[in-house]
Amino acid sequence: MQVTRPEIDGWFGAAASSHSTASAVAMGVLERGGNAFDAAVAGGLALQALCPHLNGPGGDLALIYHAAEDARTVSLCGQGPTPAALTAERLQTLGLDAPPGAGLLPAVVPGAFDAWMRLLAERGRMTLAEVLAPAIAYADRGVPVDRRLHDTLAAAQPIFLRYWPDSAALYLVRGEAPAIGGLLANPTLAATYRRLLAEAESAGAGRLVQIEAARRAWSDGFVAEAVDRFCRTAEAMDVSGRVHQALLTGADLAGWRAPEEPTIARRYAGLTLHKCGPWTQGPVLLQTLALLPAEEMAALDPLGAPFVHRVAEALKLAFADRETFYGVDGPLAAPIDRLLSDDYAVSRAALIGDQADNSWRPGEIDGAGAPIDYAAAAARRRESGLLAAYGGGEPTTSPAFAHPAYRSRAVGDTCHIDVTDGDGNMVSATPSGGWLQSSPAIPTLGFPLGTRAQMMWPDPASPSGLGPRRRPRTTLSPTLGLDGEGRPTLSCGTPGGDQQDQWQAIFLIRRLVHKMGLQEAIEAPSFHSEHHPNSFYPRAAAPGRLVVEGRFSEEAIADLSARGHAVEAGGDWSEGRLTAIERSADGRLKAAASPRGGLGYAVGR
C-alpha cells in the first residue's frame, strides 16, 4: 500500500505527536541535550497551549515510560479523583441521576500538571524553566488557528456568549471565533505559567527544589486557591438545562500527587505490551488481542471483511468486560489476572462465530463487577437544543447519537505524544480533558476544569460508579512494548475516546502480525465499533454499529452487512490519529504519524 508520508529513520532520537509543533518542541529538547522525559514534558506542556480544545492544564494524563537507567517500565496516573462531596445522593438532591457532560458539576481534581512534574523530577534532567518556555511562548504570542480549533470555538460561541462569559472573554475575538489562520493567544495562561515558575525559582536554586515548589503551588498554593474561590462562587449552565455550582474545592486538591503504578502487560506477536491499569480502558487492548491469536489473524487479509468481523466481535466482548469490571481499586478492583488469563480468553474467543452477535455479553467472574443497564444505554440519544449539542466530551460520536450542531462543528478530542532518545528511554503519553468547551474558564488562571466525572455510572456499587474521592475510569490509553530481552521497542497511541484501543489493536495486528510498515499500518483503512456504551455523556450505545472508513471496498462492506453488522461508512480518512515510534535492538529508530486531521507529525534523526 502506498503511503502519504515517509517513515522517520534515525539513531539520535524521535518524537511523534498529534500536533506537529509539539513534536518539534520535543525534538528541540532532545537536540539541546534533554532526554526523552524532558522532551515529553516540554511537548506535553506545549500541547496545553497549542490545543486548548484537545487538552488543558485542568485536565488529566495517562503515561507509560521505560527508563534505560534501571530498565523499569511504569505508569504515571495523572487522573485526579472526584470531589469528596460527589455522591449519588448529592446529585439526587439536585434532581440528577448522573453528572452532566459539561459545566462545573463533573469537575474532578486536575491531575495532568503534577504527573508531568513527577516525570520531570524523577527522570528528567532539565529545569522547569527550560521545559515551560515553549508553552509560555505559545500562550503569550498565540497559536495558529486550524480548522478543528476554529470549528470547536464556532460551536462553543453561542454557549460562551449566553452562559459562560469568562470563556467568551478568553477564547473569542470581539465575540467571534478567531479566523482560520489567525492567532489565538492566552496571556492569562501565560501569566499563570510565569507565576508558577517565579514561585518555583524563589524556593531555591536546585532543579528538584524548584519542581517540588511548583507542585506545591499547584495543589496547595495559588492555583488551588484560585480553583477554590472560583468553585465556591461561580455558577454555570450545563446540559441539564439548569445552573449548578462545582462540588470541587481546594481541599480536594490539597496534597494530591500523581501516583506511580505498575503497568498491566501481556505478550502478543513477539512483544510484551504494557498498558495503564483499569483506571483507564487500557487493559481492553490486551483483552482484545488475547481473543485474536497471532497465528489465526495471520491467515486473514488485514484489509478484508473476515479480518474486520473477527476484530469487531472481539472488541464487543472486551468492551463489555470494560463496562462490567473496570474501575476503582480496593474491594471493587478489576480482576485483571482473571480477565487476562489464557483460559478466560479461550472461553471468550469461543463466543465469536461467523455472524455478528449484537447482544450484550460481558463475562461472569464470581464476586467481581456489576451489571449495567444495556437496554437503557441503547435507548439513549442526545437531546436536541443548544446545550445538548455541546454537552458532552466525545467528538467521535456517530450521527445516531449526535445533534447536527454537535456533529458538524464540535470537534474537540484528545492529544498523544511519543518520544524516545538515543539512550533507550521511551515515553508514551495521552493528555486530555480540561478542554475549553468542557467547563467555564477560570478567569484568573486562563483555563477550565476537566469533566471526567461524566464517565462514571450512577450505581456506587459499580467499579466505575459514582463516589467521593474515586478515580473516574478514563479512556486515555498509551501503549509501550518491550521485546523478549526487555528492551523498549514500540510506543504508540491516539486521540479518540473509546476508539483509542480499537484503532491501536488494529494497528498492532497489522504491524506485528502482518508485518506492514509502521507508516503503512497507521494509514491503512480502519474502523471501530459503537456497540458498547460510549464513555461520555449521555453514555449511549448503538447495538451492532460498525463504522468503517470509506476506503474499504464495496465488497467488504457488503460482506460485513451480510454478517449482521450495522455498517456505517465514514470518510476516507476519518478513523484515528495514531502516532508511533519503534526502536530496533541495535538502536535504530523509526517514527510515523497519521495524516488524518492534518496536524500529527513525526520528527527525528
C-alpha positions as CSV (number, residue, x, y, z in Angstrom):
1,M,0.0,0.0,0.0
2,Q,1.4,3.4,-1.0
3,V,1.7,5.8,1.9
4,T,1.3,9.6,2.0
5,R,4.3,10.2,4.3
6,P,7.7,8.7,4.7
7,E,8.7,7.0,7.9
8,I,11.3,8.9,10.0
9,D,14.5,6.9,10.3
10,G,17.5,7.7,12.5
11,W,19.6,7.0,15.6
12,F,19.6,10.1,17.7
13,G,16.0,10.5,18.8
14,A,12.4,10.8,17.6
15,A,9.2,12.4,18.6
16,A,5.7,11.8,17.2
17,S,2.6,13.6,18.4
18,S,-0.9,14.7,17.3
19,H,0.4,18.2,16.7
20,S,3.4,19.0,14.6
21,T,4.6,21.9,16.8
22,A,4.6,19.7,19.9
23,S,6.7,17.2,18.0
24,A,9.1,19.9,17.1
25,V,9.2,21.2,20.7
26,A,10.1,17.7,22.0
27,M,12.7,17.2,19.3
28,G,14.2,20.6,20.1
29,V,14.7,19.5,23.7
30,L,16.5,16.3,22.6
31,E,18.7,18.4,20.4
32,R,19.6,20.7,23.4
33,G,20.7,17.7,25.5
34,G,17.5,16.8,27.2
35,N,16.4,13.2,27.4
36,A,13.1,11.6,26.3
37,F,11.4,12.5,29.6
38,D,12.4,16.2,29.4
39,A,11.2,16.2,25.8
40,A,7.8,14.6,26.6
41,V,7.2,17.1,29.4
42,A,8.0,20.1,27.2
43,G,5.9,18.7,24.4
44,G,3.1,17.9,26.8
45,L,3.0,21.3,28.4
46,A,3.2,22.9,24.9
47,L,0.1,20.9,23.9
48,Q,-1.8,22.7,26.6
49,A,-1.2,26.0,24.8
50,L,-1.3,24.7,21.3
51,C,-4.5,22.6,21.6
52,P,-6.8,24.2,24.2
53,H,-9.7,22.3,22.6
54,L,-8.0,19.0,23.0
55,N,-6.4,19.2,26.4
56,G,-5.6,21.7,29.1
57,P,-3.9,22.4,32.5
58,G,-7.1,21.4,34.2
59,G,-7.2,18.0,32.5
60,D,-5.7,14.6,33.0
61,L,-2.9,12.4,31.7
62,A,-2.2,8.7,31.3
63,L,1.5,8.0,30.8
64,I,3.8,4.9,30.5
65,Y,7.6,5.2,30.3
66,H,10.6,2.9,30.1
67,A,13.8,4.1,31.8
68,A,17.0,2.7,30.4
69,E,18.9,3.5,33.6
70,D,17.2,0.9,35.7
71,A,15.2,-1.0,33.0
72,R,11.9,-0.1,34.7
73,T,8.6,0.3,32.8
74,V,6.0,2.1,34.9
75,S,2.7,4.0,34.6
76,L,2.1,7.5,36.0
77,C,-1.6,8.3,36.8
78,G,-2.5,11.9,36.1
79,Q,-6.2,11.2,36.6
80,G,-7.4,13.2,39.6
81,P,-10.2,11.9,41.8
82,T,-13.7,13.1,42.3
83,P,-14.5,15.7,45.0
84,A,-15.3,14.5,48.5
85,A,-18.8,15.9,48.0
86,L,-19.6,13.9,44.9
87,T,-22.1,11.2,45.8
88,A,-25.2,9.8,44.1
89,E,-27.3,11.2,47.0
90,R,-25.9,14.7,46.4
91,L,-26.8,14.6,42.8
92,Q,-30.2,13.3,43.6
93,T,-30.9,16.4,45.7
94,L,-30.1,18.4,42.5
95,G,-32.6,16.3,40.6
96,L,-29.9,14.5,38.6
97,D,-29.2,10.8,38.1
98,A,-25.6,11.3,36.9
99,P,-23.1,14.1,36.3
100,P,-23.8,16.2,33.2
101,G,-21.3,16.1,30.3
102,A,-20.1,19.7,30.7
103,G,-20.2,22.5,33.2
104,L,-18.9,22.6,36.8
105,L,-20.6,19.5,38.4
106,P,-18.5,16.9,36.7
107,A,-15.2,18.6,37.6
108,V,-12.5,16.5,39.3
109,V,-9.1,17.2,40.7
110,P,-6.8,18.4,37.8
111,G,-4.1,15.7,37.5
112,A,-2.0,16.4,34.4
113,F,0.3,19.0,35.7
114,D,1.5,17.0,38.7
115,A,2.1,13.9,36.6
116,W,4.2,15.9,34.2
117,M,6.1,17.3,37.1
118,R,6.7,13.9,38.7
119,L,8.2,12.6,35.4
120,L,10.4,15.7,35.1
121,A,11.6,15.5,38.7
122,E,12.3,11.7,38.8
123,R,13.5,11.1,35.3
124,G,14.4,14.3,33.6
125,R,17.5,16.5,33.8
126,M,16.3,19.9,32.5
127,T,14.9,22.7,34.7
128,L,11.3,23.8,35.0
129,A,12.1,27.0,33.2
130,E,13.5,25.1,30.2
131,V,10.5,22.8,29.7
132,L,7.9,25.5,30.4
133,A,9.5,28.0,27.9
134,P,7.7,26.8,24.7
135,A,4.3,26.7,26.4
136,I,4.7,30.2,27.8
137,A,5.8,31.5,24.3
138,Y,2.8,30.0,22.5
139,A,0.3,31.1,25.2
140,D,1.8,34.6,25.0
141,R,2.2,35.1,21.3
142,G,-0.6,32.9,20.1
143,V,-1.1,29.6,18.3
144,P,-2.3,29.4,14.6
145,V,-6.0,28.6,14.4
146,D,-6.5,25.5,12.4
147,R,-9.9,24.2,11.1
148,R,-10.5,22.0,14.1
149,L,-9.8,24.7,16.6
150,H,-11.9,27.2,14.7
151,D,-14.9,24.8,14.4
152,T,-14.8,24.0,18.0
153,L,-14.8,27.7,19.0
154,A,-17.6,28.4,16.5
155,A,-19.7,25.6,18.0
156,A,-19.0,26.9,21.5
157,Q,-19.5,30.6,20.7
158,P,-23.3,30.8,21.4
159,I,-22.8,29.0,24.8
160,F,-19.9,31.2,25.7
161,L,-21.8,34.4,24.8
162,R,-25.0,33.3,26.5
163,Y,-23.9,31.3,29.5
164,W,-20.1,31.3,30.0
165,P,-18.8,35.0,29.7
166,D,-15.4,34.2,31.1
167,S,-14.8,31.7,28.4
168,A,-16.0,34.2,25.8
169,A,-13.6,36.8,27.1
170,L,-10.7,34.3,26.9
171,Y,-11.3,32.5,23.7
172,L,-13.4,34.7,21.4
173,V,-12.2,37.8,19.5
174,R,-14.8,40.5,19.6
175,G,-17.4,37.9,20.3
176,E,-16.4,35.7,17.3
177,A,-14.4,32.6,16.8
178,P,-10.9,33.6,15.5
179,A,-10.5,33.1,11.8
180,I,-8.6,30.1,10.4
181,G,-5.0,31.1,10.0
182,G,-5.3,33.8,12.7
183,L,-3.7,33.6,16.1
184,L,-5.3,32.6,19.5
185,A,-3.3,33.9,22.4
186,N,-3.9,33.3,26.1
187,P,-2.0,35.8,28.1
188,T,-3.8,34.8,31.3
189,L,-2.5,31.2,31.0
190,A,1.0,32.6,30.2
191,A,0.8,34.6,33.4
192,T,-0.2,31.5,35.4
193,Y,2.8,29.6,34.0
194,R,5.1,32.5,34.8
195,R,3.8,32.8,38.3
196,L,4.4,29.0,38.8
197,L,7.9,29.5,37.5
198,A,8.6,32.5,39.7
199,E,7.4,30.8,42.9
200,A,9.4,27.8,42.0
201,E,12.6,29.8,41.4
202,S,12.1,31.7,44.6
203,A,12.2,28.4,46.6
204,G,15.9,27.9,45.8
205,A,18.4,27.2,43.1
206,G,18.2,23.4,42.8
207,R,16.3,21.8,39.9
208,L,14.4,19.4,42.2
209,V,13.6,22.1,44.7
210,Q,12.0,24.2,42.1
211,I,9.9,21.4,40.6
212,E,8.6,20.4,44.0
213,A,7.8,24.1,44.7
214,A,5.8,24.2,41.5
215,R,3.9,21.1,42.6
216,R,3.0,22.7,45.9
217,A,2.0,26.0,44.2
218,W,-0.4,23.9,42.1
219,S,-2.0,21.6,44.7
220,D,-1.6,23.7,47.8
221,G,-0.8,27.2,46.7
222,F,-2.2,29.9,44.4
223,V,-3.6,27.6,41.8
224,A,-5.6,25.6,44.3
225,E,-6.7,28.8,46.0
226,A,-7.9,30.2,42.7
227,V,-9.8,27.0,41.9
228,D,-11.4,27.0,45.3
229,R,-12.6,30.6,45.0
230,F,-14.0,30.0,41.6
231,C,-15.8,26.8,42.5
232,R,-17.3,28.3,45.6
233,T,-18.7,31.4,43.8
234,A,-19.2,30.5,40.2
235,E,-22.4,29.0,38.7
236,A,-22.7,27.6,35.3
237,M,-25.5,26.4,33.0
238,D,-24.9,22.8,31.8
239,V,-26.7,20.3,29.6
240,S,-29.2,19.6,32.4
241,G,-30.7,23.0,31.5
242,R,-30.0,24.3,35.0
243,V,-27.4,26.3,36.7
244,H,-25.1,24.5,39.1
245,Q,-22.0,25.1,41.2
246,A,-19.0,22.9,41.3
247,L,-18.5,20.3,44.1
248,L,-14.7,20.6,43.8
249,T,-12.9,22.6,46.5
250,G,-9.3,23.5,47.3
251,A,-9.4,20.8,50.0
252,D,-9.8,18.2,47.2
253,L,-6.7,19.4,45.5
254,A,-4.6,19.7,48.8
255,G,-1.7,17.4,48.9
256,W,-2.7,15.4,45.8
257,R,0.2,13.9,43.9
258,A,0.2,11.8,40.8
259,P,0.9,8.1,41.8
260,E,3.3,5.8,40.1
261,E,1.8,2.4,39.4
262,P,2.7,-0.9,37.9
263,T,1.7,-1.4,34.3
264,I,-0.6,-4.2,33.1
265,A,1.1,-6.4,30.5
266,R,0.6,-9.3,28.1
267,R,2.7,-10.9,25.4
268,Y,1.5,-10.7,21.8
269,A,3.2,-11.4,18.5
270,G,6.7,-11.1,20.0
271,L,6.2,-8.1,22.2
272,T,5.2,-7.6,25.7
273,L,2.6,-4.8,25.5
274,H,2.3,-2.6,28.6
275,K,-0.8,-0.6,29.5
276,C,-2.0,1.5,32.4
277,G,-4.3,-0.2,34.9
278,P,-8.1,-0.4,34.9
279,W,-8.5,3.2,36.0
280,T,-8.1,3.6,32.2
281,Q,-9.6,1.4,29.4
282,G,-6.0,0.2,28.6
283,P,-6.5,-3.5,29.6
284,V,-9.2,-3.7,27.0
285,L,-6.5,-3.7,24.3
286,L,-4.8,-6.7,25.9
287,Q,-8.1,-8.5,26.3
288,T,-9.0,-7.9,22.7
289,L,-5.6,-9.2,21.4
290,A,-5.9,-12.2,23.7
291,L,-9.1,-13.1,21.7
292,L,-7.2,-12.8,18.4
293,P,-4.3,-15.2,18.4
294,A,-1.5,-14.1,16.1
295,E,-1.3,-17.4,14.2
296,E,-5.1,-17.1,13.4
297,M,-5.0,-13.5,12.4
298,A,-2.1,-14.1,10.1
299,A,-4.4,-16.2,7.9
300,L,-6.8,-13.2,7.3
301,D,-6.3,-10.4,4.8
302,P,-5.8,-7.4,7.0
303,L,-7.9,-5.3,4.7
304,G,-10.7,-7.9,4.2
305,A,-14.1,-8.3,5.7
306,P,-13.3,-11.5,7.7
307,F,-10.5,-9.6,9.5
308,V,-12.8,-6.7,10.3
309,H,-15.5,-9.0,11.5
310,R,-13.2,-11.0,13.8
311,V,-11.7,-7.9,15.4
312,A,-15.1,-6.2,15.8
313,E,-16.5,-9.2,17.6
314,A,-13.5,-9.4,19.9
315,L,-13.9,-5.7,20.7
316,K,-17.5,-6.2,21.6
317,L,-16.6,-8.8,24.2
318,A,-13.6,-6.9,25.6
319,F,-15.6,-3.7,25.9
320,A,-18.5,-5.5,27.7
321,D,-15.9,-6.5,30.3
322,R,-14.7,-2.9,30.5
323,E,-18.1,-1.7,31.5
324,T,-18.6,-4.5,33.9
325,F,-15.3,-4.8,35.7
326,Y,-13.0,-1.8,35.2
327,G,-12.8,1.0,37.7
328,V,-11.5,1.9,41.2
329,D,-9.1,0.0,43.4
330,G,-10.0,-1.7,46.7
331,P,-12.9,-4.1,47.2
332,L,-14.2,-3.2,43.7
333,A,-10.8,-3.6,41.9
334,A,-11.0,-5.2,38.5
335,P,-10.0,-8.9,38.5
336,I,-7.2,-8.3,35.9
337,D,-5.4,-11.6,36.5
338,R,-8.6,-13.5,35.6
339,L,-9.5,-11.1,32.7
340,L,-6.1,-11.6,31.1
341,S,-5.8,-15.4,31.8
342,D,-5.4,-17.8,28.9
343,D,-8.4,-19.9,29.9
344,Y,-10.7,-16.9,30.2
345,A,-9.5,-15.8,26.7
346,V,-10.2,-19.2,25.3
347,S,-13.7,-19.3,26.7
348,R,-14.5,-15.8,25.5
349,A,-13.0,-16.4,22.0
350,A,-15.2,-19.4,21.6
351,L,-18.2,-17.0,21.5
352,I,-17.0,-15.5,18.2
353,G,-18.7,-17.0,15.2
354,D,-19.0,-16.2,11.5
355,Q,-22.0,-14.0,12.1
356,A,-22.2,-10.8,14.2
357,D,-23.7,-11.3,17.7
358,N,-25.2,-7.9,18.7
359,S,-26.3,-8.9,22.2
360,W,-24.6,-7.6,25.3
361,R,-22.2,-10.3,26.6
362,P,-19.9,-9.4,29.5
363,G,-18.1,-12.3,31.2
364,E,-19.0,-13.7,34.5
365,I,-16.5,-13.7,37.4
366,D,-17.6,-14.6,40.9
367,G,-17.5,-11.7,43.3
368,A,-16.4,-9.1,40.8
369,G,-18.0,-6.4,38.7
370,A,-21.5,-5.0,38.4
371,P,-24.0,-5.2,35.6
372,I,-25.1,-2.2,33.6
373,D,-28.5,-1.5,32.0
374,Y,-27.5,-2.0,28.4
375,A,-31.0,-1.7,27.1
376,A,-31.2,1.8,28.7
377,A,-27.9,2.8,27.1
378,A,-29.1,1.5,23.7
379,A,-32.2,3.7,24.0
380,R,-30.4,6.9,24.8
381,R,-29.9,9.7,22.3
382,R,-28.6,13.2,22.6
383,E,-31.4,15.6,23.2
384,S,-31.9,18.5,20.7
385,G,-31.1,22.0,21.5
386,L,-28.1,24.3,22.1
387,L,-26.9,22.8,25.4
388,A,-27.3,19.2,24.4
389,A,-25.5,19.9,21.1
390,Y,-22.4,20.8,23.1
391,G,-22.9,19.0,26.4
392,G,-20.6,16.1,26.0
393,G,-16.9,15.4,25.7
394,E,-16.5,12.8,23.0
395,P,-16.0,14.1,19.4
396,T,-16.1,10.7,17.6
397,T,-19.7,10.0,18.2
398,S,-21.7,8.6,15.3
399,P,-24.7,10.5,13.8
400,A,-27.1,8.2,15.6
401,F,-26.2,9.9,18.9
402,A,-25.3,13.4,17.9
403,H,-27.3,16.6,17.4
404,P,-26.4,18.0,14.0
405,A,-24.7,21.1,15.5
406,Y,-22.5,18.9,17.7
407,R,-21.7,16.5,14.9
408,S,-20.7,19.0,12.3
409,R,-18.9,21.7,14.4
410,A,-17.8,20.5,17.8
411,V,-14.6,18.7,17.1
412,G,-12.7,18.6,20.3
413,D,-10.7,15.5,21.2
414,T,-7.5,14.4,22.9
415,C,-3.7,14.6,22.3
416,H,-1.0,12.0,22.2
417,I,2.8,12.2,22.2
418,D,5.5,9.5,21.9
419,V,9.2,10.3,22.5
420,T,12.4,8.2,22.5
421,D,16.1,9.1,22.8
422,G,19.4,7.6,21.8
423,D,19.9,6.1,25.3
424,G,16.9,3.9,25.1
425,N,14.4,5.9,27.2
426,M,10.9,5.8,25.8
427,V,7.6,7.6,26.7
428,S,4.0,7.2,25.6
429,A,1.6,9.8,26.9
430,T,-2.0,10.7,26.3
431,P,-3.1,14.0,27.8
432,S,-6.7,15.1,27.6
433,G,-9.5,16.8,29.5
434,G,-9.9,20.4,30.6
435,W,-11.0,21.3,27.1
436,L,-12.0,24.9,26.5
437,Q,-15.5,23.6,25.7
438,S,-15.8,21.4,28.7
439,S,-16.3,23.9,31.5
440,P,-16.3,27.7,32.1
441,A,-12.8,29.1,32.2
442,I,-11.4,30.2,35.5
443,P,-10.7,33.9,34.7
444,T,-7.7,34.3,37.0
445,L,-5.9,31.1,35.7
446,G,-6.8,31.1,32.0
447,F,-8.1,27.5,31.7
448,P,-11.2,25.5,32.6
449,L,-11.5,22.4,34.7
450,G,-12.0,18.9,33.4
451,T,-15.3,17.0,33.4
452,R,-14.1,13.4,33.8
453,A,-16.9,12.5,36.3
454,Q,-19.3,12.3,33.4
455,M,-17.8,8.9,32.7
456,M,-19.0,7.3,36.0
457,W,-22.1,5.1,36.3
458,P,-24.7,6.3,38.9
459,D,-24.5,3.0,40.8
460,P,-21.9,3.4,43.6
461,A,-21.6,-0.4,43.7
462,S,-20.2,-0.4,40.1
463,P,-16.4,-0.4,39.9
464,S,-16.7,2.8,37.8
465,G,-19.6,4.1,39.9
466,L,-20.1,7.5,41.5
467,G,-18.5,8.1,44.8
468,P,-16.3,10.6,46.7
469,R,-12.6,10.6,46.0
470,R,-12.8,8.0,43.3
471,R,-10.8,8.0,40.1
472,P,-13.1,8.0,37.1
473,R,-12.4,5.3,34.6
474,T,-10.8,7.2,31.7
475,T,-10.4,6.4,28.0
476,L,-6.8,7.6,27.9
477,S,-4.7,4.7,26.8
478,P,-1.0,4.9,25.8
479,T,0.9,1.8,24.8
480,L,4.5,0.7,25.3
481,G,6.0,-2.6,24.0
482,L,9.2,-4.4,25.1
483,D,10.9,-7.2,23.2
484,G,11.9,-10.6,24.5
485,E,15.0,-9.1,26.1
486,G,13.1,-6.4,27.9
487,R,14.2,-3.6,25.6
488,P,11.8,-0.8,24.7
489,T,10.7,-1.5,21.1
490,L,7.4,0.3,20.4
491,S,5.4,3.2,21.8
492,C,2.1,4.3,20.2
493,G,-1.3,5.9,21.0
494,T,-4.0,8.0,19.5
495,P,-6.7,10.5,20.5
496,G,-10.3,9.3,20.1
497,G,-12.1,8.4,23.3
498,D,-13.5,4.9,23.2
499,Q,-11.8,4.3,19.9
500,Q,-8.2,4.6,21.2
501,D,-7.7,0.9,22.0
502,Q,-9.7,-0.1,19.0
503,W,-7.5,1.7,16.5
504,Q,-4.4,0.6,18.4
505,A,-5.4,-3.1,18.3
506,I,-6.0,-2.9,14.5
507,F,-2.6,-1.1,14.0
508,L,-0.7,-3.6,16.2
509,I,-2.1,-6.7,14.4
510,R,-1.3,-5.2,11.0
511,R,2.2,-4.2,12.2
512,L,3.2,-7.1,14.4
513,V,1.4,-10.0,12.6
514,H,1.1,-8.9,9.0
515,K,4.4,-7.0,9.0
516,M,3.1,-3.9,7.4
517,G,5.4,-0.9,7.6
518,L,5.0,1.4,10.5
519,Q,3.5,4.2,8.4
520,E,1.6,1.8,6.2
521,A,-0.1,0.2,9.3
522,I,-1.1,3.6,10.6
523,E,-2.5,4.7,7.2
524,A,-4.4,1.5,6.3
525,P,-8.2,1.9,6.3
526,S,-9.5,1.4,9.8
527,F,-12.8,1.0,11.7
528,H,-14.4,1.0,15.1
529,S,-17.4,-0.5,17.0
530,E,-20.0,1.6,18.8
531,H,-21.8,-1.5,20.2
532,H,-20.7,-0.7,23.8
533,P,-21.9,2.4,25.8
534,N,-19.9,5.4,25.0
535,S,-17.8,6.6,27.9
536,F,-19.0,10.2,27.6
537,Y,-22.4,11.8,28.3
538,P,-25.1,10.6,27.8
539,R,-23.5,7.1,27.8
540,A,-25.4,5.8,24.8
541,A,-24.8,2.5,22.9
542,A,-25.6,1.5,19.3
543,P,-26.0,-2.3,19.2
544,G,-24.1,-3.8,16.3
545,R,-22.9,-0.5,14.8
546,L,-19.6,-0.8,13.0
547,V,-18.1,2.4,11.5
548,V,-15.6,1.8,8.7
549,E,-13.6,4.2,6.6
550,G,-14.8,4.9,3.1
551,R,-11.6,3.3,1.6
552,F,-12.9,-0.2,2.3
553,S,-14.2,-1.9,-0.8
554,E,-17.9,-2.1,-1.5
555,E,-17.5,-5.9,-1.4
556,A,-16.1,-5.8,2.1
557,I,-18.9,-3.5,3.3
558,A,-21.5,-5.8,1.7
559,D,-19.9,-8.8,3.4
560,L,-19.9,-7.2,6.8
561,S,-23.6,-6.2,6.4
562,A,-24.5,-9.7,5.4
563,R,-22.8,-11.0,8.6
564,G,-25.2,-8.8,10.7
565,H,-23.1,-5.7,11.4
566,A,-24.9,-2.4,11.2
567,V,-22.3,-0.9,8.9
568,E,-21.8,2.8,8.5
569,A,-19.3,4.1,6.0
570,G,-17.4,7.2,7.2
571,G,-15.0,9.5,5.4
572,D,-12.0,8.1,3.6
573,W,-9.6,9.4,6.3
574,S,-11.8,9.5,9.4
575,E,-10.5,6.8,11.7
576,G,-7.9,7.7,14.2
577,R,-4.8,9.9,14.6
578,L,-2.2,7.3,15.6
579,T,1.4,8.1,16.2
580,A,4.2,5.5,16.8
581,I,7.9,5.1,17.4
582,E,9.9,1.9,17.0
583,R,13.4,1.1,18.3
584,S,15.3,-1.9,17.0
585,A,17.7,-4.0,19.0
586,D,20.7,-2.1,17.5
587,G,19.2,1.3,18.4
588,R,17.8,2.3,15.0
589,L,14.7,4.4,15.3
590,K,11.6,4.7,13.1
591,A,8.7,7.0,13.7
592,A,5.3,7.7,12.0
593,A,2.2,9.7,12.4
594,S,-1.3,9.5,10.8
595,P,-2.1,12.1,8.2
596,R,-5.7,12.1,9.4
597,G,-6.6,15.5,10.8
598,G,-3.6,17.1,9.1
599,L,-1.7,18.1,12.3
600,G,0.1,15.0,13.5
601,Y,3.7,14.6,12.6
602,A,6.7,12.5,13.4
603,V,10.2,14.1,13.5
604,G,13.6,12.6,14.3
605,R,17.1,11.9,13.0
